[in-house]
Amino acid sequence: MKNIEIFLRKLLLKIFLFFSKNHNSNGIPDISNKKVLIIRLNRIGDALVTTPLINSLKNNFNPMIYLLADKKNNFVFKNNHAIEEVIIFDKKKGLKETIKYLNSMDFDVIIDTHTDVSTTVSFLIAYLDAPIKIGFNKDNRKLYTHLVPILNTKIFHVIDRLLEITNYLLNYKGTLEKYNIEYSISKEALHSAESFISEYQDKFIVGINISAGSEARFWGIENFKRLIMALDYSNIQPIILSAPADLAKAESISDKMIPLYYSESFEIFSAIITKLDILITPDTSIVHIASAYKIPVFGLYVQYDTEDTIWYPYCSDYEIVLTKEATLKNITFNEVKTKLIPFIEKYHEK
């Protein structure tokens, strides 16, 4: 039933776009001091990689930025000083009510940060009244007044592709400074992490995250056990990190010998990342938390059926093991060990 619904939504969008007027304009719009709505729905990782763009727009043009976010990712933008207000898109209210509410706010500019075509976002763009609508040059291009080129996905990090919006608005004059991911963590969450880690303060702490939201990105209990054994240095303290859904696996790996940290709260889980010396993890949103706090990352990545650049940590030193297969289980322990030990020793010896 879900597949049929998706098919019908895409078909409806194609028909809608076919009959839509082309709104493309020439010239570069000036968004300085304007009231701007940035649209960023979907997942936590999508929200995190959008924060450099938000801060670059604020620093270069000083607009009043409002953010339309998803129920699943809106908390990422909490306490971001570049944002006036985060508006949560509520699917239950429907598009009509959302559009009515957003139009009542009289935005000067709409910026769509999605590099793929979204049916929901396309209808939002079409029916919002802002005179300037900025988006990437993709299949729904007719809906935008101004089009931003999409950088080569095989070469450029997703953050660089998003920052192309700022480069475009600056008319490519000068070199854009490096913007890192921003994610604010409360003092309470940081205190919780500090309390957990206090007895290991004199150790070199290696966080081993086993969770990535799918079975395909779980490396396997025995592999993680062998990895921990390989970290048998006198001053290294491994800590297993896990989502609650993977707690049984984490306990099997820990075997009551290795400290285990988990939380339902993304913020509390992220807080522990800031206290690590190195993070070992499959490809998941906490890679971007490590980047935000410049924690070195050793990543296990699946690059299946795509040539797109992986979402590596943008501002952290990193090493990766990558498979072109559909699952991490095809990565051998020896492949990981060969790259991991030199990476650990680079920091452990300091």
C-alpha angles and dihedrals in degrees: 000000000000092000091051090051092051091048092051093047091052091046091050090050092051091052091046092050092047091059096037122109118246107248098181115138134190125241133041115285121229111230095175111142090350126139104254132189115202116196118211116157131160127051139007093252091052089055094047094052089051094061095081089056092049093051093045091053091049094049095046103038107014095220124168099255123207120181127213105203140170127257086245098053110022094101089067089073095049112125093009102147092205091066125078095194140352113222116199116220107228112200090195091064090053132221096285095060092042093052091047091052095046093047089054087063093062101223119196094202137027119198118192109201096186113113091193124062112263119192092210094048092045092058090045091053092046096053102035112102102220113131092222120053117176125191144141121284098259139126095296092051093128090073095062129078091207129032127210118205116246110233118227106286091207092060110026129068115241090249091056089049090053093045087058085082089065092044090051093050089049087052088239092288112153131347117298113234120242112272120195129205114275125213121158118214120197123243088242093057092046090049089053090053092046091052091052094047099039096100090054097048093117092052134085099248120215115187114207111197112196098179129088104150099260139065090233090065096047109104097204137264096258092048092054091046091053091047091056090050089052088058091064096137121139095241102034120103115192118203122193114224120199144168112239090250090062097044095114090055091046091052090051090052093044094046086192089291102091124054113255125208125189139150141177087223117084089204094054091044089050091050092067090054090064090058097053129101091208134005122213111194148144117247106293141125095278088070084074092049088055088051092050090055096033096242113162112249133208104195136196109207137187114207099178122168093347140086094201117129111264119247095253120172104286100209104019131086108253148174125198144194110208133193127195088204124096096253140042090230088083090065108094125223091240091055089055096042093050091060101029101057096056089045092052093045092051088067102025092060094054 
